[in-house]
Amino acid sequence: MNLQRVILSLICLSCINAAPLAGAAELLSKFHPYLTVKEEYSDNLNLTATNKIDDFFTTVQPGIKFSNMDARAGVDLDLSLGAVFYAKHTNLNYFSPSGSLNAKYMTSEHFNFYLKESFIRSEDPREREYFTTTDDNKYVLATQTDRAIYWRNVLAPTVEYQFGSENRLGVNYRNNVYQTESTSGQNSQENYINPFFSYWFDKRNGIAIDYGFTNGDFENSPNLNGHRANARYTNRFSAKSAAFADYTFTKRIFSSPGVNYDINEPAVGITYAMTPTLNGSAQVGYFWKNSDGGTNKDGYSYKADLKNIDPRTTFQLSLQGGYTEDFFTSENLGFNTYHRLTGSLTHLLDKRFSIGGFGSIETADFDQPEHKDTTWGIGGRASYMPLRWLTVMLEVSYRDRQSNVSTYDYAENRAMLSITATY
């Protein structure tokens, strides 16, 4: 009898603990530790026109990924440590941790919460624009070439109230901290708050209004208070197409001895879903910059994007130009005009083997100091999975910059072989 009671008790305990254990096991299954080892070569480490130095450098990068994202809630997390070792120039060795977070929670009361974070520590002179991917192939528009360690952390929460399928009232916030060891660069911090409102009168006609306030604290440059207001009207004139018109007003106020300015920019555009996987958009506008004692500028602005997300072939093409504002980077170049074309392509030859390419070309007119650069680059990559948990990737690239100031010229050949093991 006692044995029966013991057995019955064990069965009851097993039933009680089965659900939590199953839930814990499911949660643990979403964690995926990995280890990446990269071997890279550059024939122009410091991106100089003369006295080039080359080297091999190895990156050892253990990390962990977690994802439980669904339509209403979840987290996508990628955290990694890293150490970079140079073969000849060992004084350049450094640690390179990085991380990214994308989380959301959509409540039944129609209050939605989102959170993004990005952290990077690097010494590569070319910094990718934060919250973009490798396929976006977009980098900060800059002239920096010296190899110095920097780190950046961007935290961006959003809260909104959804009072219709597409009607929203909410606010974004962004804290962007940049720290650099470059003797020619400067540290900075951005605090940005952005209330927004969107409302659709019916299935075809909608408006969107938002305002952004920027507070910028710079180590050496004049501090910044910035305002940006945008209003857009959109008309969906077919099931696949929509046209829009908007107006943007930007005002930048600097502490002394900075030069204040404002920018007006009306624009019109169109979006078109060509197929369920192929989408395109285009817009064109005109901007004029009025400066308090500085140089006034005006010109056309434009943007066009084409993106295909077919499971076998993905590509994206982006054309944009007009003006850009470079703040919260090592150089803080301010207002500049530019033209840029970027693109990338990935094609699956089979389930284990893919090939791809990427390229870009841009021209930029800089005011600090005054010069004009044309930069272009091209590259290719191949990825192979000999085992489900093992990925091998090879990438080669070439980048060239030509300037009317010869000291900004450089050309670089680069190659990388990486091996990633994932559990």
Protein Blocks (a to p, Z undefined) as FASTA:
>chain_A
ZZmmmmmmmmmmmmmmmmmmmmmmmmmmmpccdddddddddfblnopabhpacddddddd
ddddddfbdfkbccdddddddddddfklmmlgccddddddddddddfkopacdddddddd
dfbfbacdehiafklopacddfbfbdcddddddddddddddfbfkbccdddddddddddf
bfkbccdddddddddddddfblmbccdddddddddddfkbccdddddddddddddfbfkb
ccdddddddddddddfbdcdddddddddddddfbfkbccdddddddddddehiacddddd
dddddddfbfkbccdddddehddddehifkonojaddddddddddddfblmbccdddddd
dddddfbdcdddddddddddddddfbfkbccdddddddddddfbfklgccdddddddddd
dZZ
